[in-house]
């Protein structure tokens, strides 16, 4: 029996997932979580095999899932985490994988693919949606055009309209470091301004 925690801020999504796994043999949903903190608490309390984790919580669609994944994977005897989300930007994928997610599926995945991915994750295997796997392979094949996780983080703050000073304060680095990251970003994206960098990153799917 694979013990599951479902972490998603939409009640209808949690209900649908609970119904799906309730209709299949070999699965037991032991808890639901509507926030990242609830997901971490449920993972610590229920000793599940897999946590099914959304990436974006809250009305503004930002934050939480990748950070919660890292906290869950840092628990003693941690469960595996399988990301199930609507988001397929490089920044989301990289953040989740670097935080320790075993797999990454999009919410339009057919039910059989989702249940197979949960079984794979419970067995310690990776489970990536085909579009996600090809994206990661593409990044590995062309690393010179790939932004690092930190560079993506800087560019996300720039896209939100923050100045270099504000970005430095938010990321706890110096303004010189931010300028250095931006210089590398411009080179990799073959652009010469902040606006062009954000536009090109969105065009390539690096940013949402």
N, C-alpha and C positions, 0 to 999 in steps of 0.2 A: 504493500500500500504506500503510495507516494503522498506525503502530507504537504499541503499547499497553503501558503498565505497569499491572498490577492490584495495588492496595493494599487488603488486607483481612486482619484477624487470624484469620479462620477458613479453614483449609486446604480444607475442602469447598466453600466459596464460591469461592475462587480456582480450584479444579479445575473447578467448574461453568462459571465464566466463561471459563476457558481453552478448555474443550471447545466452548462456544458460539461463540467467535470463531474457533477452529480449524476449525469446520465451515462458516464463511462465507468467501466470496472477498473479498479486499481488506483483510484484517486480519492483523496479526502481533503476537502477545504476546511482547515482548522481555524482560520481567522481571516477577517477582512480588515483593511486599513484605508483610511481616507486621507491620511497625511504622511509625509516621510517619517516623522517622529513615531507615529502609530505603527508604521511598517517595521521600524527598528525594534520597537518594544515587542511587537508580536513575534518577530523572528527570535528574539531572546527568550520570550516566555513559552512559546509553543513548540520549539525545537522542530521546525518543519524541515522537509527535504529541499524544497524549492520555494523561493519567493518570486511571484509574478509581479514585476515592478513597472509601473508607468514612469515616464521620465519627467513630465511636467505636471505640477500640482498647482492649484490655485486659479482664481478667475483671470489672472493676467497671463496664464499659460507658461509661467517661467519657474524653473528651479526645482530642486529637491531630490529628484530620482537618482541621479548619479551620485550625489553626496551621500544619500541614504544607502545606496549600494555599497559604497566604500565602508560605511559604518557597520553594515551587516556582515561584510566579509572580514571585518576586524574582530568579530565576536569569537569567543572560544567555541570550537566545533561549529563553524558557521555553515548555514545552508547555502546552496547555490542560488544565484539570482539570474532570472531570465527577464530581460527587458521586453515589454510589450507596449508599443507606443505608436503615435501617428507621425513621429518626426524622424526624418532620415537625412538631416544635414550632417556633414562631416563632424561638426563640433559636438553634436549629440552622440554620434556613434563612438567617436574617440573618447569622449568623457565617460561613457558607460563602460567601454572595454577597459580603459585605464583604471576605472574604479573597481574592476574585478568581475563584471558581468560575464556569465558563461555563455549567454546567447542574446540575440537581438532580433526581435520579430516586429513586423508592422501589424497594426490592428486589422488590416484587410486580409490577413492570412486566413486560409480556410481552416475549419476546426480540426481536421485530421493533422494538418501541419503543426498546429499549436500543441495538440496532445503529444505528438511525436517529439516535439522540441522539449516539452516538459520531461518526458521520459529520458531523453538524451541528457538534459541538464542534471537530472537526478542521478544519472550514471557517471557524472563527471565529464561528460563530453560537451563540446561546443555546439551551439545550434544557431546558425545565422541564416536569416532570410536571404535568398539568392541575390537580391539587389544590394543587400548590405555586404555580403561576401565579395561581390564583384567590386564594390566601392573600396573596400579595404585592400583587395588585391591590386587595384589600380593605384592606390596610394603607395603601396610597397614597390610597384614597378617604376613609378615616377616620383621618387622621394624629393627630387630637386624642386618640384613644383608644389610640394605639400607643405602646408604650414604646420608648425608644431602646435601642441595643445595650448601652450602659453601664448603663442602668436595669435591663435584663434580667440583666446580669452581677451587679449588686448583689442583685437579688431571688433569683437562683440561690444566692448565698452565704447569704442569709437563710433560704432553704428548706432549706439544708444544716445549719441550726441555729447559724450563727455570729452572735456579737454584733456590734454596730456597730464596736466596737474591733477585733475580729478581721477583719471585712470590710475596714475601712480599711487594716489592715496587709497583707492579702492583695492588695489592688488598688493599693497604694502611693498612697493618697489620705488626706486628713485625715478624722477622724470627723465633722467639720462637713459635709464634702462628702457623706459617706454619708447623714447625716440629711437633707440637701437633696434627694438623689436619692429617698429614701424618701418625703419630703413630696410630690414630684412624682408618684411612683408611686401614693400613696394618692389623690391628686386624680384622676388619669387612670382609676383602677380604681373610683373611688367607694367607697373603704373607709376604715377608720380605725385599722387595726392591722396588724402584721406578719403574723399568722396569717391574717387575712382577705385580705390582699394575695396571699399565696402561694396560698390556696385559689381566689381569683378568677382568678389568672393561669393556674392549672392548668385551671380550667373553660373558659377561653377558648382554651386551647391555646398560650398564650405560654410556659409552662413544661411540661416533660414531667411 
